[in-house]
Amino acid sequence: MHDFRGIIHCHSKYSHDSQGTYEEILAAAKAAKVDFICMTDHPPSGDKGKPLREGWTGIHDGVLFIQGAEYSDQILGLGLNEPISGKDRRETIQAIHAQGGVAIACHPEEIDDWDAFAQADGMEIYNVHATLKRKSKDKTFMLQVAKAIKEDPEHSFQLLQDLDPAILKKWDEINRTRPFTGIAGNDAHQNVSFFGLQLDPYPRAFKFVSTHVLAEDLTREAVLGALKAGRVYVAFSEEQSGLERRLGLDWIGKEIVGQTWQRYPRFHPAAGDGLLRSRWLKDGQEIRRPEERMISTAGEGDGEVVDGVSQWRVGEPGRYRYEVLREDAAPVLLTNPVRIR
């Protein structure tokens, strides 16, 4: 498996609320070291298939473009070839699957009927615009935005580095009954201005948060397959600075049965990067790790542990996922769960 960094939920000039060009999106992807982008334009009312026909697909200067759409009933369709329609959410999801696509619940804060998403493949566990709306309810927040834009615009998105506990609770709840992939929704439009200043240029938005997939190749089929299988984690900002490569995340999305557990000695990495802290959650609840001990990544030798990881034995079946946070609880890295039975 290879680790590919991607942007999911991106709009262009084909959406009514964006003027962004594909050339701008590609340049931003290159600057942010992005491997793939899932385009999700709003279908134009006069020609719903126009973005799918005219938008880029395949590899462009090293970046894979995957076409899709965002529907008004809080659904992203990824990997579409033709426009679709459905009388309700269930039919929309079925139509996405009929094309071999992936159906993602977007803007989950607006969803009140989760039964309609019983056949969906996953959900946004973070969305940039939803976070902006939620935090803007605090009247002092926009003053913080103005200050950040003036003093350090390139890092202004970090004001949105905040999770919604209600969204994570719903995600964990669904995962207790079936695999349900969690992704980051960039919801990139390059359309937000504040006193004449562009707040969300594509390069800034792409660097802030990304969805990583563990896939065999950089192809549409491999990326969509990884999304369906839950071989996915979300990384914020540039703070992880290669952290994911040192954590040994090859267990993400897997199902481990019985004694095969012992083949995964690096199941719990230690964060140990400055102000970062880590924790494990079982079915959404933080767990205490009994009999935890440090081992060397090179083996269990007798010498001093260098670049060690923490090892512990799972006590009972469940869905275990891993988080790396800053000391102020801002998220840095969120994995999809490993299932142990």
C-alpha positions in Angstrom: 0.0 0.0 0.0 1.0 3.6 -0.7 0.0 6.6 1.3 -1.7 9.1 -1.0 -2.8 12.6 0.2 -6.0 13.9 -1.2 -8.6 16.7 -1.2 -12.2 15.6 -1.1 -15.1 18.0 -1.7 -13.8 20.7 -4.1 -15.7 23.2 -6.3 -14.8 24.9 -9.5 -16.3 27.4 -12.0 -18.9 24.8 -12.8 -20.6 25.4 -9.4 -22.8 28.4 -8.9 -20.8 29.5 -5.9 -17.2 29.3 -7.3 -15.1 30.9 -10.1 -12.1 28.7 -9.6 -10.4 27.2 -12.6 -8.8 23.8 -13.0 -5.5 25.4 -13.7 -5.7 27.1 -10.3 -6.7 23.9 -8.6 -3.8 22.0 -10.1 -1.3 24.7 -9.1 -2.7 24.6 -5.5 -2.5 20.8 -5.4 1.1 20.9 -6.5 2.0 23.5 -3.9 0.3 21.4 -1.2 1.8 18.1 -2.4 -1.6 16.7 -3.0 -1.8 13.4 -5.0 -5.5 13.3 -5.8 -8.6 15.6 -5.8 -12.2 14.5 -5.8 -14.2 17.3 -7.6 -17.7 17.7 -6.3 -19.3 20.6 -8.2 -23.0 21.4 -7.7 -24.8 20.1 -10.8 -25.8 23.2 -12.9 -29.5 23.4 -13.3 -29.4 23.8 -17.1 -27.0 20.9 -17.7 -26.3 18.6 -14.8 -23.7 16.7 -16.7 -21.5 19.6 -17.8 -18.9 19.3 -14.9 -18.6 15.6 -15.5 -18.0 16.1 -19.2 -15.8 19.1 -19.2 -14.0 18.8 -15.9 -10.7 17.1 -15.7 -10.3 13.4 -15.1 -7.3 11.2 -14.8 -3.7 12.3 -14.1 -2.7 15.9 -14.8 0.9 16.8 -14.1 1.1 14.1 -11.5 -2.3 14.9 -9.8 -5.2 12.5 -10.1 -8.6 14.2 -10.7 -11.7 12.2 -9.9 -15.1 13.6 -10.9 -18.2 13.7 -8.7 -20.9 15.9 -7.5 -22.5 17.4 -4.4 -26.2 17.0 -4.1 -28.6 19.2 -2.1 -29.6 16.3 0.2 -26.2 16.2 1.9 -24.6 13.6 -0.4 -21.3 13.6 -2.2 -21.0 11.2 -5.2 -17.4 10.4 -5.9 -16.3 8.7 -9.1 -19.2 9.5 -11.4 -19.4 9.4 -15.2 -22.9 10.5 -15.8 -25.4 12.8 -14.0 -27.8 11.0 -11.7 -31.1 11.7 -10.1 -33.1 10.2 -7.3 -36.4 11.0 -5.7 -34.8 10.7 -2.3 -31.5 10.1 -0.6 -31.8 6.3 -0.8 -32.2 6.4 -4.6 -29.4 9.0 -5.0 -27.0 6.7 -3.1 -28.2 3.6 -5.1 -27.6 5.6 -8.4 -24.0 6.5 -7.2 -23.3 2.9 -6.5 -24.7 1.8 -9.9 -21.9 3.8 -11.5 -19.3 2.2 -9.2 -19.0 5.4 -7.2 -18.7 6.2 -3.5 -21.5 7.9 -1.5 -20.4 10.1 1.3 -22.7 12.0 3.7 -21.6 15.6 3.7 -22.6 18.4 6.0 -23.7 15.9 8.7 -24.7 18.7 11.0 -27.7 19.3 8.7 -28.8 15.6 8.6 -31.8 14.6 10.7 -32.6 11.2 9.1 -29.6 9.0 9.3 -31.7 5.9 8.3 -31.7 7.3 4.8 -27.9 6.9 4.7 -28.0 3.2 5.6 -26.3 2.3 2.2 -23.8 5.2 2.2 -20.1 4.4 2.4 -19.1 7.1 4.9 -19.4 10.6 6.1 -17.5 13.9 6.6 -16.1 13.8 10.2 -14.8 17.3 9.5 -16.0 20.1 7.1 -14.3 23.4 6.8 -17.4 25.5 6.0 -19.5 23.8 8.7 -16.8 24.6 11.2 -16.6 28.2 10.1 -20.4 28.6 10.5 -20.3 26.9 14.0 -17.5 29.0 15.3 -18.9 32.2 13.8 -21.7 32.1 16.3 -19.1 33.4 18.8 -19.1 37.2 18.1 -15.4 37.4 19.0 -14.4 34.8 16.4 -14.4 37.2 13.4 -12.2 39.5 15.3 -9.7 36.7 15.7 -10.0 36.0 11.9 -9.3 39.6 11.1 -6.2 39.6 13.4 -5.0 36.3 11.9 -5.4 37.5 8.3 -3.4 40.7 9.1 -0.6 39.0 11.0 -0.3 35.5 9.6 -2.7 34.8 6.7 -1.0 31.6 5.6 -1.9 30.0 9.0 -5.3 31.6 9.4 -7.1 28.3 8.7 -5.8 27.0 12.0 -8.5 28.9 13.7 -10.8 26.3 12.2 -8.8 23.4 13.6 -11.6 22.2 15.9 -13.8 19.1 16.0 -17.5 18.9 16.5 -18.1 16.2 19.3 -21.6 15.6 18.1 -20.4 14.6 14.6 -17.7 12.3 16.0 -20.3 10.7 18.3 -22.6 9.9 15.4 -19.7 8.5 13.4 -18.6 6.2 16.2 -22.2 5.2 16.7 -22.6 4.1 13.1 -19.3 2.3 13.1 -20.5 0.1 16.0 -22.9 -1.5 13.6 -21.1 -1.4 10.2 -17.9 0.1 8.7 -18.5 3.7 7.8 -15.5 5.7 6.5 -14.7 9.1 7.9 -13.2 11.7 5.7 -12.3 15.4 5.8 -14.5 17.7 3.6 -12.4 20.5 2.4 -15.4 22.2 0.8 -13.0 24.3 -1.1 -14.6 27.1 -3.2 -12.1 30.0 -3.2 -15.0 32.3 -2.7 -14.8 33.8 0.8 -13.7 37.4 1.1 -13.3 39.6 4.2 -12.7 43.3 3.7 -11.5 42.6 0.2 -9.1 39.8 1.3 -9.4 36.3 -0.1 -9.7 34.1 3.0 -9.8 30.7 1.3 -7.5 30.5 -1.7 -7.1 26.9 -2.9 -3.4 26.6 -1.9 -4.2 27.7 1.7 -7.3 25.4 1.9 -5.4 22.4 0.5 -2.6 22.7 3.0 -4.8 22.9 6.0 -6.5 19.5 6.0 -6.4 16.5 3.8 -7.7 12.9 3.5 -5.1 10.2 3.1 -5.8 6.9 1.6 -3.8 3.7 1.7 -4.0 2.3 -1.8 -2.1 0.1 -4.3 -1.9 2.7 -7.1 -2.8 6.3 -7.8 -5.8 5.4 -9.9 -9.5 6.2 -9.6 -10.4 2.6 -8.9 -7.7 2.2 -6.2 -8.5 5.4 -4.4 -12.3 4.7 -4.5 -11.6 1.2 -3.3 -9.6 2.5 -0.3 -12.3 4.9 0.6 -14.9 2.2 0.6 -12.7 -0.1 2.6 -11.9 2.6 5.2 -8.2 2.6 4.6 -8.3 6.3 5.4 -7.0 8.9 7.9 -7.4 12.6 8.2 -4.4 14.9 8.7 -4.5 18.6 9.7 -2.2 21.3 8.7 1.5 20.8 8.3 1.9 20.0 12.0 2.2 16.2 11.5 5.3 16.9 9.4 5.7 13.2 8.4 4.2 12.0 11.7 2.0 9.5 9.9 5.0 7.9 8.2 6.5 7.1 11.6 3.3 5.8 13.2 2.9 2.6 11.2 -0.7 3.0 10.2 -1.0 -0.1 8.0 -3.7 -1.5 10.3 -6.3 1.2 9.4 -9.5 -0.3 8.0 -8.5 -3.9 8.6 -10.4 -6.5 10.5 -8.2 -8.6 12.9 -9.4 -11.9 14.2 -8.2 -13.6 17.3 -4.6 -14.5 17.6 -3.6 -12.6 14.4 -3.5 -9.6 16.7 0.1 -10.5 17.6 1.2 -9.7 14.1 0.6 -6.0 14.8 3.1 -5.1 17.5 3.1 -1.4 16.3 -0.6 -1.0 17.0 -0.1 1.9 19.3 2.5 4.5 18.3 3.7 7.1 20.7 3.2 10.6 19.4 6.1 12.2 21.3 6.4 15.2 18.9 6.6 18.3 21.0 3.2 19.4 22.2 1.4 16.5 20.6 -0.5 13.9 22.6 -2.2 10.7 21.5 -5.1 8.6 22.6 -7.0 5.5 21.6 -10.8 5.2 21.5 -12.8 2.1 21.5 -16.3 2.5 20.0 -15.9 6.2 20.7 -14.7 6.1 24.3 -11.2 6.9 25.3 -9.6 3.8 26.8 -6.9 3.1 29.4 -4.1 0.9 28.0 -3.2 -1.7 30.6 0.4 -3.1 30.9 1.6 -0.6 28.3 5.3 -0.7 27.5 7.7 0.8 25.1 9.5 -1.2 22.4 12.0 -0.2 19.8 10.7 0.1 16.2 13.7 -2.0 15.2 12.8 -4.8 17.6 12.7 -5.5 21.3 16.5 -5.4 21.9 18.0 -5.0 25.4 19.4 -1.6 24.8 17.9 1.8 25.3 14.7 2.4 23.3 15.2 4.8 20.4 12.3 6.0 18.3 10.1 3.7 20.3 6.4 2.8 20.1 4.0 1.9 22.8 2.7 -1.7 22.8 -0.4 -3.0 24.6 -2.8 -5.9 24.3 -6.4 -5.4 23.4 -8.7 -6.6 26.1 -11.9 -7.1 24.1 -13.4 -6.9 20.6 -14.5 -3.5 19.2 -13.7 -0.7 16.9 -10.4 1.0 17.8 -9.4 4.3 16.3 -6.4 6.6 17.0 -6.1 10.3 17.5 -3.2 12.7 17.7 -4.0 16.1 19.3 -2.3 19.2 20.3 -2.2 20.1 24.0 -5.1 22.5 23.4 -7.1 19.5 22.0 -6.9 20.8 18.4 -6.8 17.7 16.1 -3.7 16.8 14.2 -4.4 13.3 13.0 -7.6 11.0 13.1 -7.6 7.5 11.8 -10.5 5.3 10.7 -10.9 2.3 13.0 -9.4 -1.2 13.0 -12.0 -3.8 13.8 -11.1 -6.5 16.3 -13.3 -9.6 16.8 
